[in-house]
Amino acid sequence: MEPPSIPPLATPAGLTNLTEEEHLFQAAARAFAAREITPHVKEMDRSGAFKQTLIDDFFAQGYMSIIVPEAYGGAGGSFFMAVLAIEEFSSVDASAGVVIDVQNTLVSNAILRWATEEQKRIFLPRLTRDTVGAYALSEPNSGSDAFALETRARDDGDSFVLDGRKLWITNAQEAGLFIVFATINRELGYRGITAFLVERGATGLIVGKKEDKLGIRASSTCELILDHCRVPKAQVLGDISKGYKVAIETLNEGRIGIAAQATGIAAGAWRHAVAYAKQRRQFGRPIAEFQALQFQLARLATEVEAARLMTYNAARLKDAGRPFVKEAAMAKYFCSQVAERVASEAVEVYGGYGFTRDYPVEKYLRDSKITKIYEGTSFMQLQTIAKLILSAQDL
Ligand SMILES: Cc1cc2nc3c(=O)[nH]c(=O)nc-3n(C[C@H](O)[C@H](O)[C@H](O)COP(=O)(O)OP(=O)(O)OC[C@H]3O[C@@H](n4cnc5c(N)ncnc54)[C@H](O)[C@@H]3O)c2cc1C
């Protein structure tokens, strides 16, 4: 039931109905992914490195600034359009999906929401033109318990001096701008947390070890060392001591992007499975002619559709300014399961070939795993959902 203060909309269309603009955008993202990303997927996965010229293309085509208003040089699109692009990119390569996901749904999104006008005028045109962004919250001893972070920010005249270590920072290798969360006083608990805009050239900022991962291998994941890193006070993002709000509210929105990534992984694995089932012959006929395979593909298609509907619904609610946190957590929780299940069964549809790196589906299975972990593990999503359903007045 809708909250009483928000009037219902006119009869809404089906969630997968797109506007003309969204439809054109989705078709362009799909064609771009097939033409420009697909040829590099295997080598990027093997080498564990994202192709810089591809990131340059993402900037040139506006995929790094989908949600940034045109006034700051961006594409001026909606959050929903970012979700469409993340899904399309992830259907060919989840690493490509997360590059544009972090840039749009975490970094630009946080700046649009919390930065001063002056900060927006400085940083958004860069994020639009050529600067990759990264979001540095997690630490060695603080993951799910994000507000237990230990990185300190000491007030020192017209700057803060940051000391600590961040872990698992996506895009860190390529990034020119980091949103770094630190505490001005650990005794204040979450009320000490403050967000900072830290540029790559800042003294005392060191991008450390890059992880060698199971999946999304091309996406860089690095530690970040802050060793007396001096950040001007003009680069505090949001209010001092209100960094916890920046973190929570950005991640509430960002997890819709991860649901889109998971949906894309599932859709991509499913498409490969269908194409393979139509051409692989056993017992004198294509395996797609066996009812068992048909039912398996139908079941997986149903799961992909459900994942997409949940993702689109959460994104539409967010764009409409309606409550969306429960729907976003449910979408991430569910879509990450669908991604893993569909990718796993796609491997089975391929039989022995699916188990080898010569064929594309095993990578989808490896890539799917991360969607259950980052931007809040599945248990953390359940915790959010449980809190919201148990406190709701209207069940
Ligand atoms: C590839 C990759 C990219 C990442 N990118 C970023 C990034 O860009 N920026 C960033 O800040 N972070 C990033 N992360 C970090 C990610 O968000 C954390 O790994 C995640 O939040 C989990 O934290 P943790 O690894 O410390 O696990 P832990 O918090 O130690 O959790 C371990 C297990 O315990 C469970 N658990 C913990 N607490 C509870 C509880 N109260 N109730 C029930 N179960 C619980 C968890 O669900 C999990 O199963 C990334 C991680 C990876 C692997």
The ligand as an SDF file (V2000), in Angstrom:
LIG
                    3D

 53 58  0  0  0  0  0  0  0  0999 V2000
   35.6500   -7.3120   -5.4070 C   0  0  0  0  0  0  0  0  0  0  0  0
   35.2440   -6.4160   -4.2790 C   0  0  0  0  0  0  0  0  0  0  0  0
   35.0120   -5.0690   -4.5280 C   0  0  0  0  0  0  0  0  0  0  0  0
   34.6670   -4.2080   -3.4820 C   0  0  0  0  0  0  0  0  0  0  0  0
   34.5260   -2.8600   -3.7180 N   0  0  0  0  0  0  0  0  0  0  0  0
   34.3810   -2.0150   -2.6680 C   0  0  0  0  0  0  0  0  0  0  0  0
   34.4310   -0.6000   -2.8690 C   0  0  0  0  0  0  0  0  0  0  0  0
   34.5580   -0.1010   -3.9870 O   0  0  0  0  0  0  0  0  0  0  0  0
   34.3520    0.2060   -1.7780 N   0  0  0  0  0  0  0  0  0  0  0  0
   34.2110   -0.2980   -0.5150 C   0  0  0  0  0  0  0  0  0  0  0  0
   34.1400    0.5010    0.4140 O   0  0  0  0  0  0  0  0  0  0  0  0
   34.1420   -1.6270   -0.2920 N   0  0  0  0  0  0  0  0  0  0  0  0
   34.2310   -2.5000   -1.3440 C   0  0  0  0  0  0  0  0  0  0  0  0
   34.2030   -3.8590   -1.1330 N   0  0  0  0  0  0  0  0  0  0  0  0
   34.0370   -4.3700    0.2300 C   0  0  0  0  0  0  0  0  0  0  0  0
   32.7010   -5.0580    0.4480 C   0  0  0  0  0  0  0  0  0  0  0  0
   31.6660   -4.1050    0.5030 O   0  0  0  0  0  0  0  0  0  0  0  0
   32.8330   -5.8970    1.7200 C   0  0  0  0  0  0  0  0  0  0  0  0
   33.6650   -6.9970    1.3930 O   0  0  0  0  0  0  0  0  0  0  0  0
   31.4940   -6.3720    2.2380 C   0  0  0  0  0  0  0  0  0  0  0  0
   30.7670   -5.2960    2.7510 O   0  0  0  0  0  0  0  0  0  0  0  0
   31.6570   -7.4350    3.3370 C   0  0  0  0  0  0  0  0  0  0  0  0
   32.5690   -7.0380    4.2860 O   0  0  0  0  0  0  0  0  0  0  0  0
   33.7440   -8.0440    4.7510 P   0  0  0  0  0  0  0  0  0  0  0  0
   34.4110   -8.5160    3.5190 O   0  0  0  0  0  0  0  0  0  0  0  0
   34.5720   -7.3740    5.7680 O   0  0  0  0  0  0  0  0  0  0  0  0
   32.9840   -9.2750    5.3670 O   0  0  0  0  0  0  0  0  0  0  0  0
   32.4640   -9.3800    6.8910 P   0  0  0  0  0  0  0  0  0  0  0  0
   31.7140   -8.1600    7.2580 O   0  0  0  0  0  0  0  0  0  0  0  0
   33.5790   -9.8180    7.7460 O   0  0  0  0  0  0  0  0  0  0  0  0
   31.4200  -10.5620    6.7530 O   0  0  0  0  0  0  0  0  0  0  0  0
   31.8070  -11.9390    6.7390 C   0  0  0  0  0  0  0  0  0  0  0  0
   30.5380  -12.7710    6.8080 C   0  0  0  0  0  0  0  0  0  0  0  0
   29.8540  -12.5150    8.0400 O   0  0  0  0  0  0  0  0  0  0  0  0
   28.5130  -12.1120    7.7740 C   0  0  0  0  0  0  0  0  0  0  0  0
   28.0930  -11.1480    8.7880 N   0  0  0  0  0  0  0  0  0  0  0  0
   28.7900  -10.0780    9.2560 C   0  0  0  0  0  0  0  0  0  0  0  0
   28.0700   -9.4260   10.1810 N   0  0  0  0  0  0  0  0  0  0  0  0
   26.8770  -10.0780   10.2890 C   0  0  0  0  0  0  0  0  0  0  0  0
   25.6950   -9.8890   11.0670 C   0  0  0  0  0  0  0  0  0  0  0  0
   25.5730   -8.8820   11.9130 N   0  0  0  0  0  0  0  0  0  0  0  0
   24.6790  -10.7680   10.9030 N   0  0  0  0  0  0  0  0  0  0  0  0
   24.7860  -11.7940   10.0340 C   0  0  0  0  0  0  0  0  0  0  0  0
   25.8730  -12.0170    9.2700 N   0  0  0  0  0  0  0  0  0  0  0  0
   26.8940  -11.1790    9.3990 C   0  0  0  0  0  0  0  0  0  0  0  0
   28.5450  -11.5220    6.3680 C   0  0  0  0  0  0  0  0  0  0  0  0
   27.2620  -11.5570    5.7620 O   0  0  0  0  0  0  0  0  0  0  0  0
   29.5440  -12.4310    5.6880 C   0  0  0  0  0  0  0  0  0  0  0  0
   28.9010  -13.5970    5.2700 O   0  0  0  0  0  0  0  0  0  0  0  0
   34.5000   -4.7370   -2.1760 C   0  0  0  0  0  0  0  0  0  0  0  0
   34.7020   -6.0980   -1.9490 C   0  0  0  0  0  0  0  0  0  0  0  0
   35.0950   -6.9250   -2.9640 C   0  0  0  0  0  0  0  0  0  0  0  0
   35.3490   -8.3830   -2.6650 C   0  0  0  0  0  0  0  0  0  0  0  0
  1  2  1  0
  2  3  1  0
  2 52  2  0
  3  4  2  0
  4  5  1  0
  4 50  1  0
  5  6  2  0
  6  7  1  0
  6 13  1  0
  7  8  2  0
  7  9  1  0
  9 10  1  0
 10 11  2  0
 10 12  1  0
 12 13  2  0
 13 14  1  0
 14 15  1  0
 14 50  1  0
 15 16  1  0
 16 17  1  0
 16 18  1  0
 18 19  1  0
 18 20  1  0
 20 21  1  0
 20 22  1  0
 22 23  1  0
 23 24  1  0
 24 25  2  0
 24 26  1  0
 24 27  1  0
 27 28  1  0
 28 29  2  0
 28 30  1  0
 28 31  1  0
 31 32  1  0
 32 33  1  0
 33 34  1  0
 33 48  1  0
 34 35  1  0
 35 36  1  0
 35 46  1  0
 36 37  1  0
 36 45  1  0
 37 38  2  0
 38 39  1  0
 39 40  1  0
 39 45  2  0
 40 41  1  0
 40 42  2  0
 42 43  1  0
 43 44  2  0
 44 45  1  0
 46 47  1  0
 46 48  1  0
 48 49  1  0
 50 51  2  0
 51 52  1  0
 52 53  1  0
M  END
$$$$
